[in-house]
Amino acid sequence: GKRLLINFWATWCPPCIEELPLINAFYREHQAHGWQVIGLAVDRVAAVQGFLKKTPLDFSIGMLGADTDGLGHRLGNPSGSLPYSIALGGDGLVAQRKLGRLRTEDLDAWARLK
């Protein structure tokens, strides 16, 4: 019944790195209101571990590796481009998708999802 933001990202993707602090702030502000956030890294484990040591995040990070034609594709991103974000409503259905860097306006609108 919780809402979920899934963000596909990589350490080699400049717009991904630019949006992570915004996503982290969204998580800190909205976790008490039923939001969960998970970042899925389409990257190498060592690169992600090194990045997270320098730039810790409050939300969970999972590893997808190369993920060619994998989860991102099944969730509406056939090109595999990054960054890619999805918001699931409390019903578990995809409520919003965004290919490209998230902006404050996007997250403000997503925060109002049920």
CNS distance restraints for C-alpha pairs under 8 A (distance, minus, plus):
assign (resid   1 and name CA) (resid  89 and name CA) 7.96 0.50 0.50
assign (resid   1 and name CA) (resid  90 and name CA) 4.35 0.50 0.50
assign (resid   1 and name CA) (resid  91 and name CA) 6.00 0.50 0.50
assign (resid   1 and name CA) (resid  92 and name CA) 7.21 0.50 0.50
assign (resid   2 and name CA) (resid  34 and name CA) 5.23 0.50 0.50
assign (resid   2 and name CA) (resid  35 and name CA) 6.00 0.50 0.50
assign (resid   2 and name CA) (resid  36 and name CA) 6.99 0.50 0.50
assign (resid   2 and name CA) (resid  89 and name CA) 7.20 0.50 0.50
assign (resid   2 and name CA) (resid  90 and name CA) 4.73 0.50 0.50
assign (resid   2 and name CA) (resid  91 and name CA) 7.90 0.50 0.50
assign (resid   3 and name CA) (resid  34 and name CA) 6.16 0.50 0.50
assign (resid   3 and name CA) (resid  35 and name CA) 4.86 0.50 0.50
assign (resid   3 and name CA) (resid  36 and name CA) 6.16 0.50 0.50
assign (resid   3 and name CA) (resid  87 and name CA) 7.29 0.50 0.50
assign (resid   3 and name CA) (resid  88 and name CA) 5.58 0.50 0.50
assign (resid   3 and name CA) (resid  89 and name CA) 4.79 0.50 0.50
assign (resid   3 and name CA) (resid  90 and name CA) 4.65 0.50 0.50
assign (resid   3 and name CA) (resid  91 and name CA) 7.95 0.50 0.50
assign (resid   3 and name CA) (resid  92 and name CA) 7.45 0.50 0.50
assign (resid   3 and name CA) (resid 113 and name CA) 7.92 0.50 0.50
assign (resid   3 and name CA) (resid 114 and name CA) 7.41 0.50 0.50
assign (resid   4 and name CA) (resid  35 and name CA) 5.70 0.50 0.50
assign (resid   4 and name CA) (resid  36 and name CA) 4.76 0.50 0.50
assign (resid   4 and name CA) (resid  37 and name CA) 5.62 0.50 0.50
assign (resid   4 and name CA) (resid  38 and name CA) 7.68 0.50 0.50
assign (resid   4 and name CA) (resid  87 and name CA) 5.69 0.50 0.50
assign (resid   4 and name CA) (resid  88 and name CA) 5.05 0.50 0.50
assign (resid   4 and name CA) (resid  89 and name CA) 6.77 0.50 0.50
assign (resid   4 and name CA) (resid  90 and name CA) 7.76 0.50 0.50
assign (resid   5 and name CA) (resid  35 and name CA) 7.50 0.50 0.50
assign (resid   5 and name CA) (resid  36 and name CA) 6.34 0.50 0.50
assign (resid   5 and name CA) (resid  37 and name CA) 4.74 0.50 0.50
assign (resid   5 and name CA) (resid  38 and name CA) 6.43 0.50 0.50
assign (resid   5 and name CA) (resid  85 and name CA) 6.97 0.50 0.50
assign (resid   5 and name CA) (resid  86 and name CA) 5.70 0.50 0.50
assign (resid   5 and name CA) (resid  87 and name CA) 4.51 0.50 0.50
assign (resid   5 and name CA) (resid  88 and name CA) 6.38 0.50 0.50
assign (resid   6 and name CA) (resid  37 and name CA) 5.98 0.50 0.50
assign (resid   6 and name CA) (resid  38 and name CA) 5.11 0.50 0.50
assign (resid   6 and name CA) (resid  39 and name CA) 5.89 0.50 0.50
assign (resid   6 and name CA) (resid  40 and name CA) 7.17 0.50 0.50
assign (resid   6 and name CA) (resid  85 and name CA) 5.54 0.50 0.50
assign (resid   6 and name CA) (resid  86 and name CA) 5.21 0.50 0.50
assign (resid   6 and name CA) (resid  87 and name CA) 6.46 0.50 0.50
assign (resid   7 and name CA) (resid  37 and name CA) 7.78 0.50 0.50
assign (resid   7 and name CA) (resid  38 and name CA) 6.38 0.50 0.50
assign (resid   7 and name CA) (resid  39 and name CA) 4.72 0.50 0.50
assign (resid   7 and name CA) (resid  40 and name CA) 5.97 0.50 0.50
assign (resid   7 and name CA) (resid  83 and name CA) 7.14 0.50 0.50
assign (resid   7 and name CA) (resid  84 and name CA) 5.88 0.50 0.50
assign (resid   7 and name CA) (resid  85 and name CA) 4.37 0.50 0.50
assign (resid   7 and name CA) (resid  86 and name CA) 6.59 0.50 0.50
assign (resid   8 and name CA) (resid  39 and name CA) 5.96 0.50 0.50
assign (resid   8 and name CA) (resid  40 and name CA) 4.79 0.50 0.50
assign (resid   8 and name CA) (resid  41 and name CA) 5.91 0.50 0.50
assign (resid   8 and name CA) (resid  42 and name CA) 6.77 0.50 0.50
assign (resid   8 and name CA) (resid  72 and name CA) 7.49 0.50 0.50
assign (resid   8 and name CA) (resid  82 and name CA) 6.57 0.50 0.50
assign (resid   8 and name CA) (resid  83 and name CA) 5.66 0.50 0.50
assign (resid   8 and name CA) (resid  84 and name CA) 5.13 0.50 0.50
assign (resid   8 and name CA) (resid  85 and name CA) 6.15 0.50 0.50
assign (resid   9 and name CA) (resid  13 and name CA) 7.08 0.50 0.50
assign (resid   9 and name CA) (resid  16 and name CA) 5.39 0.50 0.50
assign (resid   9 and name CA) (resid  17 and name CA) 7.79 0.50 0.50
assign (resid   9 and name CA) (resid  39 and name CA) 6.97 0.50 0.50
assign (resid   9 and name CA) (resid  40 and name CA) 6.24 0.50 0.50
assign (resid   9 and name CA) (resid  41 and name CA) 5.04 0.50 0.50
assign (resid   9 and name CA) (resid  42 and name CA) 5.97 0.50 0.50
assign (resid   9 and name CA) (resid  82 and name CA) 5.95 0.50 0.50
assign (resid   9 and name CA) (resid  83 and name CA) 5.17 0.50 0.50
assign (resid   9 and name CA) (resid  84 and name CA) 7.05 0.50 0.50
assign (resid  10 and name CA) (resid  16 and name CA) 6.44 0.50 0.50
assign (resid  10 and name CA) (resid  17 and name CA) 7.60 0.50 0.50
assign (resid  10 and name CA) (resid  41 and name CA) 5.27 0.50 0.50
assign (resid  10 and name CA) (resid  42 and name CA) 5.31 0.50 0.50
assign (resid  10 and name CA) (resid  43 and name CA) 5.44 0.50 0.50
assign (resid  10 and name CA) (resid  48 and name CA) 7.74 0.50 0.50
assign (resid  10 and name CA) (resid  82 and name CA) 7.60 0.50 0.50
assign (resid  10 and name CA) (resid  83 and name CA) 7.81 0.50 0.50
assign (resid  11 and name CA) (resid  16 and name CA) 7.39 0.50 0.50
assign (resid  11 and name CA) (resid  17 and name CA) 6.63 0.50 0.50
assign (resid  11 and name CA) (resid  41 and name CA) 7.94 0.50 0.50
assign (resid  11 and name CA) (resid  43 and name CA) 6.94 0.50 0.50
assign (resid  11 and name CA) (resid  47 and name CA) 6.75 0.50 0.50
assign (resid  11 and name CA) (resid  48 and name CA) 6.49 0.50 0.50
assign (resid  11 and name CA) (resid  51 and name CA) 7.03 0.50 0.50
assign (resid  13 and name CA) (resid  17 and name CA) 6.47 0.50 0.50
assign (resid  13 and name CA) (resid  82 and name CA) 7.08 0.50 0.50
assign (resid  13 and name CA) (resid  83 and name CA) 7.54 0.50 0.50
assign (resid  14 and name CA) (resid  18 and name CA) 6.20 0.50 0.50
assign (resid  15 and name CA) (resid  19 and name CA) 6.26 0.50 0.50
assign (resid  15 and name CA) (resid  83 and name CA) 6.79 0.50 0.50
assign (resid  15 and name CA) (resid 100 and name CA) 7.45 0.50 0.50
assign (resid  15 and name CA) (resid 101 and name CA) 5.63 0.50 0.50
assign (resid  16 and name CA) (resid  20 and name CA) 6.41 0.50 0.50
assign (resid  16 and name CA) (resid  82 and name CA) 6.94 0.50 0.50
assign (resid  16 and name CA) (resid  83 and name CA) 5.24 0.50 0.50
assign (resid  16 and name CA) (resid 101 and name CA) 6.58 0.50 0.50
assign (resid  17 and name CA) (resid  21 and name CA) 7.88 0.50 0.50
assign (resid  18 and name CA) (resid  22 and name CA) 7.96 0.50 0.50
assign (resid  18 and name CA) (resid 101 and name CA) 7.84 0.50 0.50
assign (resid  19 and name CA) (resid  23 and name CA) 6.29 0.50 0.50
assign (resid  19 and name CA) (resid 101 and name CA) 6.17 0.50 0.50
assign (resid  19 and name CA) (resid 102 and name CA) 6.15 0.50 0.50
assign (resid  19 and name CA) (resid 103 and name CA) 7.55 0.50 0.50
assign (resid  20 and name CA) (resid  24 and name CA) 6.02 0.50 0.50
assign (resid  21 and name CA) (resid  25 and name CA) 6.14 0.50 0.50
assign (resid  21 and name CA) (resid  57 and name CA) 7.96 0.50 0.50
assign (resid  22 and name CA) (resid  26 and name CA) 6.19 0.50 0.50
assign (resid  22 and name CA) (resid 103 and name CA) 7.81 0.50 0.50
assign (resid  22 and name CA) (resid 104 and name CA) 7.29 0.50 0.50
assign (resid  23 and name CA) (resid  27 and name CA) 6.19 0.50 0.50
assign (resid  24 and name CA) (resid  28 and name CA) 6.27 0.50 0.50
assign (resid  24 and name CA) (resid  57 and name CA) 6.25 0.50 0.50
assign (resid  24 and name CA) (resid  58 and name CA) 6.31 0.50 0.50
assign (resid  24 and name CA) (resid  59 and name CA) 6.83 0.50 0.50
assign (resid  25 and name CA) (resid  29 and name CA) 6.11 0.50 0.50
assign (resid  26 and name CA) (resid  30 and name CA) 5.96 0.50 0.50
assign (resid  26 and name CA) (resid 107 and name CA) 7.14 0.50 0.50
assign (resid  27 and name CA) (resid  31 and name CA) 5.45 0.50 0.50
assign (resid  27 and name CA) (resid  35 and name CA) 7.00 0.50 0.50
assign (resid  27 and name CA) (resid  36 and name CA) 6.94 0.50 0.50
assign (resid  27 and name CA) (resid  37 and name CA) 6.31 0.50 0.50
assign (resid  27 and name CA) (resid  58 and name CA) 7.56 0.50 0.50
assign (resid  27 and name CA) (resid  59 and name CA) 6.92 0.50 0.50
assign (resid  28 and name CA) (resid  58 and name CA) 7.36 0.50 0.50
assign (resid  30 and name CA) (resid  34 and name CA) 6.84 0.50 0.50
assign (resid  30 and name CA) (resid  35 and name CA) 5.65 0.50 0.50
assign (resid  30 and name CA) (resid 111 and name CA) 7.43 0.50 0.50
assign (resid  31 and name CA) (resid  35 and name CA) 4.59 0.50 0.50
assign (resid  31 and name CA) (resid  36 and name CA) 6.02 0.50 0.50
assign (resid  36 and name CA) (resid  59 and name CA) 7.85 0.50 0.50
assign (resid  37 and name CA) (resid  59 and name CA) 5.84 0.50 0.50
assign (resid  37 and name CA) (resid  60 and name CA) 6.89 0.50 0.50
assign (resid  38 and name CA) (resid  59 and name CA) 6.06 0.50 0.50
assign (resid  38 and name CA) (resid  60 and name CA) 5.04 0.50 0.50
assign (resid  38 and name CA) (resid  61 and name CA) 5.70 0.50 0.50
assign (resid  38 and name CA) (resid  62 and name CA) 7.19 0.50 0.50
assign (resid  39 and name CA) (resid  59 and name CA) 7.37 0.50 0.50
assign (resid  39 and name CA) (resid  60 and name CA) 6.27 0.50 0.50
assign (resid  39 and name CA) (resid  61 and name CA) 4.62 0.50 0.50
assign (resid  39 and name CA) (resid  62 and name CA) 6.15 0.50 0.50
assign (resid  40 and name CA) (resid  61 and name CA) 5.73 0.50 0.50
assign (resid  40 and name CA) (resid  62 and name CA) 4.74 0.50 0.50
assign (resid  40 and name CA) (resid  63 and name CA) 5.60 0.50 0.50
assign (resid  40 and name CA) (resid  64 and name CA) 6.22 0.50 0.50
assign (resid  41 and name CA) (resid  48 and name CA) 7.34 0.50 0.50
assign (resid  41 and name CA) (resid  61 and name CA) 7.01 0.50 0.50
assign (resid  41 and name CA) (resid  62 and name CA) 6.16 0.50 0.50
assign (resid  41 and name CA) (resid  63 and name CA) 4.93 0.50 0.50
assign (resid  41 and name CA) (resid  64 and name CA) 5.63 0.50 0.50
assign (resid  41 and name CA) (resid  65 and name CA) 6.89 0.50 0.50
assign (resid  42 and name CA) (resid  63 and name CA) 6.58 0.50 0.50
assign (resid  42 and name CA) (resid  64 and name CA) 5.05 0.50 0.50
assign (resid  42 and name CA) (resid  65 and name CA) 4.88 0.50 0.50
assign (resid  42 and name CA) (resid  66 and name CA) 5.49 0.50 0.50
assign (resid  42 and name CA) (resid  67 and name CA) 6.39 0.50 0.50
assign (resid  43 and name CA) (resid  47 and name CA) 7.07 0.50 0.50
assign (resid  43 and name CA) (resid  48 and name CA) 6.94 0.50 0.50
assign (resid  43 and name CA) (resid  63 and name CA) 7.22 0.50 0.50
assign (resid  43 and name CA) (resid  64 and name CA) 6.93 0.50 0.50
assign (resid  43 and name CA) (resid  65 and name CA) 4.90 0.50 0.50
assign (resid  43 and name CA) (resid  66 and name CA) 6.20 0.50 0.50
assign (resid  44 and name CA) (resid  48 and name CA) 6.40 0.50 0.50
assign (resid  44 and name CA) (resid  63 and name CA) 7.97 0.50 0.50
assign (resid  44 and name CA) (resid  65 and name CA) 5.84 0.50 0.50
assign (resid  44 and name CA) (resid  66 and name CA) 7.99 0.50 0.50
assign (resid  45 and name CA) (resid  49 and name CA) 6.07 0.50 0.50
assign (resid  45 and name CA) (resid  63 and name CA) 7.04 0.50 0.50
assign (resid  45 and name CA) (resid  65 and name CA) 7.59 0.50 0.50
assign (resid  46 and name CA) (resid  50 and name CA) 6.10 0.50 0.50
assign (resid  47 and name CA) (resid  51 and name CA) 6.17 0.50 0.50
assign (resid  48 and name CA) (resid  52 and name CA) 6.09 0.50 0.50
assign (resid  49 and name CA) (resid  53 and name CA) 6.27 0.50 0.50
assign (resid  50 and name CA) (resid  54 and name CA) 6.67 0.50 0.50
assign (resid  51 and name CA) (resid  55 and name CA) 5.90 0.50 0.50
assign (resid  51 and name CA) (resid  56 and name CA) 7.86 0.50 0.50
assign (resid  52 and name CA) (resid  56 and name CA) 4.74 0.50 0.50
assign (resid  52 and name CA) (resid  57 and name CA) 6.91 0.50 0.50
assign (resid  67 and name CA) (resid  71 and name CA) 6.93 0.50 0.50
assign (resid  67 and name CA) (resid  72 and name CA) 7.53 0.50 0.50
assign (resid  68 and name CA) (resid  73 and name CA) 7.99 0.50 0.50
assign (resid  68 and name CA) (resid  80 and name CA) 7.25 0.50 0.50
assign (resid  69 and name CA) (resid  73 and name CA) 5.31 0.50 0.50
assign (resid  69 and name CA) (resid  74 and name CA) 7.63 0.50 0.50
assign (resid  69 and name CA) (resid  78 and name CA) 7.30 0.50 0.50
assign (resid  69 and name CA) (resid  80 and name CA) 7.41 0.50 0.50
assign (resid  70 and name CA) (resid  74 and name CA) 6.42 0.50 0.50
assign (resid  71 and name CA) (resid  75 and name CA) 6.15 0.50 0.50
assign (resid  72 and name CA) (resid  76 and name CA) 6.52 0.50 0.50
assign (resid  72 and name CA) (resid  77 and name CA) 5.37 0.50 0.50
assign (resid  72 and name CA) (resid  78 and name CA) 7.28 0.50 0.50
assign (resid  72 and name CA) (resid  80 and name CA) 6.46 0.50 0.50
assign (resid  73 and name CA) (resid  77 and name CA) 4.58 0.50 0.50
assign (resid  73 and name CA) (resid  78 and name CA) 4.50 0.50 0.50
assign (resid  73 and name CA) (resid  79 and name CA) 7.26 0.50 0.50
assign (resid  73 and name CA) (resid  80 and name CA) 6.40 0.50 0.50
assign (resid  74 and name CA) (resid  78 and name CA) 7.52 0.50 0.50
assign (resid  76 and name CA) (resid  97 and name CA) 7.97 0.50 0.50
assign (resid  77 and name CA) (resid  81 and name CA) 7.11 0.50 0.50
assign (resid  77 and name CA) (resid  84 and name CA) 7.41 0.50 0.50
assign (resid  77 and name CA) (resid  99 and name CA) 7.74 0.50 0.50
assign (resid  81 and name CA) (resid  99 and name CA) 7.29 0.50 0.50
assign (resid  81 and name CA) (resid 100 and name CA) 7.97 0.50 0.50
assign (resid  82 and name CA) (resid  99 and name CA) 6.91 0.50 0.50
assign (resid  82 and name CA) (resid 100 and name CA) 6.37 0.50 0.50
assign (resid  83 and name CA) (resid  99 and name CA) 6.17 0.50 0.50
assign (resid  83 and name CA) (resid 100 and name CA) 5.11 0.50 0.50
assign (resid  83 and name CA) (resid 101 and name CA) 5.98 0.50 0.50
assign (resid  84 and name CA) (resid  97 and name CA) 7.57 0.50 0.50
assign (resid  84 and name CA) (resid  98 and name CA) 5.80 0.50 0.50
assign (resid  84 and name CA) (resid  99 and name CA) 4.56 0.50 0.50
assign (resid  84 and name CA) (resid 100 and name CA) 5.94 0.50 0.50
assign (resid  84 and name CA) (resid 101 and name CA) 7.59 0.50 0.50
assign (resid  85 and name CA) (resid  97 and name CA) 5.77 0.50 0.50
assign (resid  85 and name CA) (resid  98 and name CA) 5.20 0.50 0.50
assign (resid  85 and name CA) (resid  99 and name CA) 6.52 0.50 0.50
assign (resid  85 and name CA) (resid 102 and name CA) 7.78 0.50 0.50
assign (resid  86 and name CA) (resid  94 and name CA) 6.84 0.50 0.50
assign (resid  86 and name CA) (resid  95 and name CA) 7.62 0.50 0.50
assign (resid  86 and name CA) (resid  96 and name CA) 5.69 0.50 0.50
assign (resid  86 and name CA) (resid  97 and name CA) 4.48 0.50 0.50
assign (resid  86 and name CA) (resid  98 and name CA) 6.44 0.50 0.50
assign (resid  87 and name CA) (resid  94 and name CA) 5.97 0.50 0.50
assign (resid  87 and name CA) (resid  95 and name CA) 5.62 0.50 0.50
assign (resid  87 and name CA) (resid  96 and name CA) 5.05 0.50 0.50
assign (resid  87 and name CA) (resid  97 and name CA) 6.42 0.50 0.50
assign (resid  87 and name CA) (resid 110 and name CA) 7.01 0.50 0.50
assign (resid  88 and name CA) (resid  92 and name CA) 5.49 0.50 0.50
assign (resid  88 and name CA) (resid  93 and name CA) 5.29 0.50 0.50
assign (resid  88 and name CA) (resid  94 and name CA) 4.46 0.50 0.50
assign (resid  88 and name CA) (resid  95 and name CA) 5.29 0.50 0.50
assign (resid  88 and name CA) (resid  96 and name CA) 7.07 0.50 0.50
assign (resid  89 and name CA) (resid  93 and name CA) 5.72 0.50 0.50
assign (resid  89 and name CA) (resid  94 and name CA) 6.50 0.50 0.50
assign (resid  89 and name CA) (resid  95 and name CA) 5.78 0.50 0.50
assign (resid  89 and name CA) (resid 113 and name CA) 6.30 0.50 0.50
assign (resid  89 and name CA) (resid 114 and name CA) 5.69 0.50 0.50
assign (resid  90 and name CA) (resid 114 and name CA) 5.98 0.50 0.50
assign (resid  95 and name CA) (resid 113 and name CA) 7.69 0.50 0.50
assign (resid  96 and name CA) (resid 110 and name CA) 7.48 0.50 0.50
assign (resid  98 and name CA) (resid 102 and name CA) 7.16 0.50 0.50
assign (resid 102 and name CA) (resid 106 and name CA) 6.14 0.50 0.50
assign (resid 102 and name CA) (resid 107 and name CA) 7.19 0.50 0.50
assign (resid 103 and name CA) (resid 107 and name CA) 6.63 0.50 0.50
assign (resid 104 and name CA) (resid 108 and name CA) 6.04 0.50 0.50
assign (resid 105 and name CA) (resid 109 and name CA) 6.24 0.50 0.50
assign (resid 106 and name CA) (resid 110 and name CA) 6.18 0.50 0.50
assign (resid 107 and name CA) (resid 111 and name CA) 5.95 0.50 0.50
assign (resid 108 and name CA) (resid 112 and name CA) 7.02 0.50 0.50
assign (resid 109 and name CA) (resid 113 and name CA) 7.30 0.50 0.50
